Amino acid sequence: MIVKNEADILKRCLETVFDIMDEIIIVDTGSTDSTKEIAALYTDKIFDFEWIDDFSAARNFAFSKASCEYIYSADADEVIDEINRQRFKDLKQILNGEAELVQMYYVNQLKFGTVYNFDREYRPKLFKRNRIFTWIDPIHETIRLEPVIFDSEIEIIHEPKASHAARDLAIFRGMTAPNAPLGLPKRLNNLYARELFMVGEKNDFLEAEAYFEWVASDNASSLEEIKEAACVVARASRLRGDAVKFFKFALKDIGSEGSSEICYELGEFYRSQDDLTEAVIWFFNAAFETSSIIDIKTSGILPLTALFECYETLNIKDEAAKYKKLASEWKAEK
């Protein structure tokens, strides 16, 4: 585990895993509370690592201290209930060294707002420490590069103290600042856009606008990256009231297969102009004619609620009631 100022929840986490693990390694990145004292109740393998705004560096350091065949990577805000503790113990009995990566369900993801669209998704959680590369195929032989993955039924319950959005967005801003090397990997561009759409405030979009404008114009960007970047810039320019730039970047998305995000933005633009007749067309397109590429809510609860509000304002009661019901049902399903 890597931890920092987790005194409130560390004991809760360790109580659910300490008797399953053969060794517990805690890497502290600068706690000023009693985190390390609590950790010491469960292990003497406690290490300090200077925080450098890089979770991968901290986790790699933690992995370097491990000595067992498999490494389970935990976070302090996770809990394993008794049913899944038993599943974990059963898994230990059947692991024969063949599996190189075990995925477990991460649940309760939507409680505080995350970069994930679904409440229950697989994540890699258990890793074989030393991987052996083997040759495959009887002719034109090659090295097997893909890991052997086992999808378990174990559920890890995510119970954070609060949203991590402010911390995560600050790290993204640092990685994309004007004096930083431009260009995140494709995966991080997607996650930055997701974080903005799901939990970002107006100022977060405005501070990200220049970077995503660069992504949208970079010849090395894929169509997927250009469309995601266009969504961010369109939202930012709409919030600033820059209609010319808004439509410029909206069209970058609409020019291919349009996304729910841009259709929703167009609906909000026309609603801000008091053109509710045009707004409902785009909100309908967001909900029923397109798919989301960043935030699933832009094809569900957001346009459905906007349709209810527009029809309520237009005094079209039957339509308002229909979309209010659909919005409520969508929320209940999620």
C-alpha positions as a printed NumPy array, in Angstrom:
array([[  0.   ,   0.   ,   0.   ],
       [  0.994,   3.592,  -0.49 ],
       [ -0.522,   5.935,   2.1  ],
       [ -0.567,   9.522,   3.265],
       [ -2.583,  10.863,   6.212],
       [ -4.95 ,   7.895,   6.286],
       [ -5.243,   7.586,  10.072],
       [ -9.043,   7.78 ,   9.919],
       [ -9.47 ,   4.751,   7.662],
       [ -6.237,   2.721,   7.57 ],
       [ -7.223,   0.427,  10.451],
       [-10.579,  -0.293,   8.773],
       [ -8.767,  -1.434,   5.631],
       [ -6.012,  -3.45 ,   7.294],
       [ -8.448,  -5.286,   9.551],
       [-10.056,  -6.802,   6.453],
       [ -6.819,  -8.018,   4.837],
       [ -4.104,  -8.55 ,   7.457],
       [ -4.844, -12.241,   8.066],
       [ -5.019, -13.014,   4.328],
       [ -1.59 , -11.59 ,   3.525],
       [  1.784, -13.223,   4.108],
       [  3.524,  -9.862,   4.313],
       [  2.259,  -6.291,   4.513],
       [  4.306,  -3.458,   3.02 ],
       [  3.327,   0.135,   3.734],
       [  4.948,   3.013,   1.851],
       [  4.257,   6.397,   3.418],
       [  4.525,   9.467,   1.184],
       [  4.592,  12.13 ,   3.882],
       [  1.973,  11.576,   6.583],
       [  1.711,  14.133,   9.371],
       [ -0.913,  12.222,  11.379],
       [ -0.717,   8.818,  13.09 ],
       [ -0.811,   6.781,   9.871],
       [  2.577,   5.133,  10.424],
       [  1.789,   4.334,  14.065],
       [ -1.391,   2.54 ,  12.985],
       [  0.476,   0.705,  10.225],
       [  3.045,  -0.466,  12.789],
       [  0.299,  -2.439,  14.563],
       [  0.15 ,  -4.711,  11.5  ],
       [  3.661,  -4.764,  10.032],
       [  7.246,  -3.709,  10.568],
       [  7.773,  -3.228,   6.832],
       [  7.102,   0.511,   6.694],
       [  9.056,   2.655,   4.245],
       [  9.179,   6.371,   3.464],
       [  8.993,   7.708,  -0.075],
       [  9.218,  11.391,  -0.942],
       [  6.058,  12.405,  -2.812],
       [  6.778,  13.697,  -6.332],
       [  3.202,  13.905,  -7.717],
       [  3.641,  10.465,  -9.264],
       [  1.543,   7.549,  -8.033],
       [  3.321,   5.103, -10.347],
       [  6.718,   5.969,  -8.865],
       [  5.396,   5.363,  -5.352],
       [  3.737,   2.073,  -6.311],
       [  6.854,   0.876,  -8.13 ],
       [  8.871,   1.585,  -4.977],
       [  6.346,  -0.379,  -2.912],
       [  6.457,  -3.303,  -5.36 ],
       [ 10.265,  -3.333,  -5.142],
       [ 10.007,  -4.185,  -1.441],
       [  7.819,  -7.247,  -1.962],
       [  9.204, -10.766,  -1.591],
       [  6.221, -13.1  ,  -2.075],
       [  5.102, -14.753,  -5.304],
       [  2.069, -12.478,  -5.734],
       [  1.507,  -8.838,  -4.842],
       [ -1.905,  -7.495,  -3.859],
       [ -2.133,  -3.742,  -4.408],
       [ -4.522,  -2.102,  -1.939],
       [ -5.674,   1.433,  -1.17 ],
       [ -6.51 ,   2.662,   2.307],
       [-10.096,   3.506,   1.354],
       [-10.892,  -0.076,   0.334],
       [-12.792,  -2.656,   2.373],
       [-13.264,  -6.386,   1.812],
       [-16.382,  -7.835,   3.441],
       [-16.563, -11.348,   4.894],
       [-17.96 , -13.007,   1.764],
       [-15.132, -11.617,  -0.356],
       [-12.518, -12.307,   2.317],
       [-13.457, -15.967,   1.998],
       [-13.306, -15.737,  -1.792],
       [ -9.82 , -14.277,  -1.433],
       [ -8.722, -17.1  ,   0.867],
       [-10.134, -19.645,  -1.598],
       [ -8.254, -17.917,  -4.423],
       [ -4.98 , -18.306,  -2.525],
       [ -5.543, -22.054,  -2.361],
       [ -6.041, -22.472,  -6.104],
       [ -3.372, -20.099,  -7.436],
       [ -0.714, -22.297,  -9.018],
       [  1.577, -19.619, -10.432],
       [  0.075, -19.761, -13.916],
       [ -2.028, -16.615, -13.545],
       [  0.1  , -13.483, -13.887],
       [ -2.653, -10.991, -13.177],
       [ -5.898, -11.412, -11.233],
       [ -8.729,  -8.964, -11.751],
       [-11.255,  -8.19 ,  -9.043],
       [-14.461,  -6.201,  -9.14 ],
       [-14.134,  -2.636,  -7.867],
       [-17.528,  -1.603,  -6.525],
       [-19.103,   1.558,  -5.115],
       [-17.168,   3.683,  -7.612],
       [-19.861,   6.306,  -8.118],
       [-20.414,   7.234,  -4.48 ],
       [-18.173,  10.303,  -4.494],
       [-17.716,  10.9  ,  -8.214],
       [-14.83 ,   9.272, -10.048],
       [-13.516,   9.019, -13.591],
       [-15.504,   5.806, -14.04 ],
       [-18.937,   5.521, -15.627],
       [-20.052,   2.353, -13.87 ],
       [-20.361,   1.343, -10.235],
       [-18.829,  -2.128, -10.686],
       [-15.887,  -2.785, -12.98 ],
       [-12.926,  -5.14 , -13.146],
       [ -9.549,  -3.819, -12.081],
       [ -6.19 ,  -5.597, -11.945],
       [ -5.485,  -6.096,  -8.226],
       [ -3.201,  -9.129,  -7.798],
       [  0.084,  -9.378,  -9.689],
       [  2.678, -12.096, -10.077],
       [  5.907, -10.525,  -8.83 ],
       [  8.332, -12.207, -11.24 ],
       [  7.031, -12.875, -14.711],
       [  8.612, -15.598, -16.829],
       [  8.677, -14.96 , -20.566],
       [  7.955, -18.059, -22.63 ],
       [  8.086, -18.904, -26.316],
       [  4.807, -19.769, -28.029],
       [  3.697, -21.225, -31.386],
       [  5.327, -24.29 , -33.006],
       [  6.481, -22.269, -36.009],
       [  7.301, -18.573, -36.433],
       [  7.682, -18.729, -32.687],
       [  7.479, -15.572, -30.619],
       [  7.472, -14.47 , -27.005],
       [  4.082, -14.296, -25.3  ],
       [  3.687, -10.649, -24.328],
       [  0.105, -10.64 , -23.086],
       [ -0.208, -11.653, -19.402],
       [ -2.248, -14.638, -18.302],
       [ -5.287, -12.973, -16.707],
       [ -7.731, -14.568, -14.281],
       [-11.053, -12.801, -13.682],
       [-12.118, -13.533, -10.109],
       [-15.473, -12.972,  -8.396],
       [-13.881, -11.013,  -5.54 ],
       [-15.41 ,  -7.597,  -4.877],
       [-13.375,  -4.762,  -3.378],
       [-15.603,  -2.109,  -1.784],
       [-14.44 ,   1.459,  -2.345],
       [-15.264,   3.663,   0.656],
       [-13.39 ,   6.968,   0.25 ],
       [-13.552,   9.725,   2.851],
       [-14.278,  12.267,   0.12 ],
       [-13.752,  12.947,  -3.564],
       [-10.167,  12.926,  -4.855],
       [-11.081,  15.205,  -7.751],
       [ -9.256,  18.325,  -6.59 ],
       [ -6.03 ,  16.387,  -6.028],
       [ -6.255,  14.553,  -9.35 ],
       [ -7.074,  17.666, -11.39 ],
       [ -4.167,  19.517,  -9.78 ],
       [ -1.793,  16.742, -10.879],
       [ -3.206,  16.842, -14.418],
       [ -2.728,  20.633, -14.523],
       [  0.881,  20.203, -13.446],
       [  1.498,  17.602, -16.145],
       [  0.045,  19.837, -18.872],
       [  1.263,  23.262, -17.723],
       [  2.894,  25.498, -20.378],
       [  6.377,  24.783, -18.966],
       [  5.781,  20.999, -18.919],
       [  6.472,  18.672, -21.862],
       [  3.298,  18.752, -23.94 ],
       [  1.356,  15.607, -24.597],
       [ -0.074,  13.047, -22.214],
       [ -0.466,   9.414, -23.284],
       [ -3.81 ,   8.662, -24.942],
       [ -5.108,   6.903, -21.823],
       [ -4.361,   9.911, -19.585],
       [ -5.921,  12.344, -22.071],
       [ -9.096,  10.284, -21.777],
       [ -8.949,  10.176, -17.981],
       [ -8.285,  13.933, -17.737],
       [-11.317,  14.594, -19.946],
       [-13.416,  12.199, -17.866],
       [-12.351,  13.844, -14.628],
       [-13.326,  17.242, -16.031],
       [-16.742,  16.153, -17.274],
       [-17.667,  14.135, -14.216],
       [-16.44 ,  16.349, -11.383],
       [-14.821,  19.452, -12.892],
       [-15.962,  22.987, -12.115],
       [-15.999,  25.904, -14.555],
       [-12.487,  27.014, -13.65 ],
       [-11.136,  23.476, -14.138],
       [-12.39 ,  23.526, -17.745],
       [-10.973,  26.976, -18.377],
       [ -7.557,  25.943, -17.067],
       [ -7.593,  22.802, -19.244],
       [ -8.807,  24.569, -22.406],
       [ -5.426,  25.495, -23.899],
       [ -4.02 ,  22.003, -23.45 ],
       [ -6.985,  20.243, -25.054],
       [ -7.036,  22.785, -27.889],
       [ -3.452,  21.725, -28.562],
       [ -4.446,  18.03 , -28.461],
       [ -7.264,  18.661, -30.956],
       [ -4.856,  20.322, -33.401],
       [ -1.914,  17.924, -32.974],
       [ -1.327,  15.825, -36.101],
       [ -0.295,  12.9  , -33.895],
       [ -3.679,  12.779, -32.124],
       [ -6.078,   9.995, -33.029],
       [ -9.669,  10.744, -34.049],
       [-10.777,   9.532, -30.63 ],
       [ -8.422,  11.97 , -28.892],
       [ -9.507,  14.838, -31.166],
       [-13.18 ,  14.199, -30.407],
       [-12.572,  14.004, -26.654],
       [-10.471,  17.177, -26.748],
       [-13.146,  18.944, -28.803],
       [-15.689,  18.124, -26.105],
       [-13.519,  19.756, -23.428],
       [-12.785,  22.884, -25.5  ],
       [-16.433,  23.223, -26.532],
       [-17.54 ,  23.097, -22.888],
       [-14.877,  25.61 , -21.852],
       [-15.674,  28.053, -24.653],
       [-19.422,  27.79 , -23.979],
       [-18.798,  28.576, -20.317],
       [-16.743,  31.608, -21.393],
       [-19.43 ,  32.751, -23.806],
       [-17.223,  32.389, -26.889],
       [-19.79 ,  31.197, -29.465],
       [-17.39 ,  31.223, -32.439],
       [-14.898,  28.929, -30.752],
       [-17.709,  26.82 , -29.301],
       [-19.131,  25.982, -32.732],
       [-15.651,  25.501, -34.228],
       [-14.909,  22.68 , -31.797],
       [-18.438,  21.301, -31.699],
       [-18.188,  20.784, -35.453],
       [-14.941,  18.822, -35.023],
       [-17.069,  16.216, -33.28 ],
       [-20.251,  16.506, -35.343],
       [-18.17 ,  16.201, -38.522],
       [-17.711,  12.523, -37.719],
       [-20.252,  10.521, -35.727],
       [-21.495,  13.017, -33.162],
       [-21.212,  12.327, -29.45 ],
       [-23.741,  12.78 , -26.665],
       [-21.346,  15.204, -24.995],
       [-21.443,  17.667, -27.909],
       [-25.181,  17.247, -28.476],
       [-25.72 ,  18.038, -24.809],
       [-23.436,  21.083, -25.075],
       [-25.437,  22.317, -28.078],
       [-28.622,  21.885, -26.078],
       [-27.179,  23.936, -23.239],
       [-25.992,  26.602, -25.666],
       [-29.461,  27.074, -27.162],
       [-31.063,  26.934, -23.72 ],
       [-28.771,  29.81 , -22.663],
       [-30.096,  31.721, -25.678],
       [-33.707,  31.041, -24.566],
       [-34.25 ,  29.036, -27.756],
       [-35.877,  26.072, -26.04 ],
       [-37.346,  24.65 , -29.233],
       [-33.854,  24.188, -30.654],
       [-32.478,  23.089, -27.279],
       [-34.871,  20.142, -26.986],
       [-33.743,  18.856, -30.401],
       [-30.148,  18.603, -29.23 ],
       [-31.021,  17.247, -25.793],
       [-33.088,  14.553, -27.542],
       [-30.123,  13.752, -29.8  ],
       [-27.88 ,  13.454, -26.737],
       [-30.242,  11.056, -25.002],
       [-31.459,   8.907, -27.892],
       [-29.52 ,   9.412, -31.139],
       [-25.868,   9.408, -30.036],
       [-23.547,   7.713, -27.544],
       [-21.316,   9.197, -24.877],
       [-17.543,   9.024, -25.312],
       [-16.489,  10.501, -21.964],
       [-19.323,  10.793, -19.457],
       [-22.267,   8.379, -19.657],
       [-24.497,  10.927, -17.892],
       [-24.486,  13.065, -21.059],
       [-26.525,  10.341, -22.766],
       [-28.78 ,   9.789, -19.756],
       [-29.677,  11.775, -16.664],
       [-28.377,  15.148, -17.922],
       [-30.286,  15.478, -21.242],
       [-33.371,  13.729, -19.81 ],
       [-33.508,  16.216, -16.942],
       [-32.889,  19.094, -19.375],
       [-35.772,  17.872, -21.57 ],
       [-38.064,  17.807, -18.538],
       [-37.017,  21.344, -17.576],
       [-37.405,  22.714, -21.103],
       [-40.864,  21.223, -21.597],
       [-41.867,  22.411, -18.122],
       [-40.853,  25.94 , -19.089],
       [-42.67 ,  25.596, -22.426],
       [-45.731,  24.461, -20.459],
       [-45.973,  21.182, -22.384],
       [-46.951,  19.117, -19.374],
       [-47.255,  15.661, -20.947],
       [-43.742,  15.783, -22.403],
       [-42.36 ,  17.246, -19.178],
       [-43.883,  14.399, -17.15 ],
       [-42.526,  11.786, -19.576],
       [-38.943,  12.989, -19.346],
       [-39.114,  13.514, -15.595],
       [-40.101,   9.854, -15.286],
       [-37.339,   8.715, -17.656],
       [-34.746,  10.728, -15.736],
       [-35.886,   9.185, -12.463],
       [-35.744,   5.678, -13.932],
       [-32.266,   6.247, -15.384],
       [-30.984,   7.422, -11.997],
       [-32.534,   4.435, -10.225],
       [-30.9  ,   2.011, -12.648],
       [-27.448,   3.471, -11.992]])
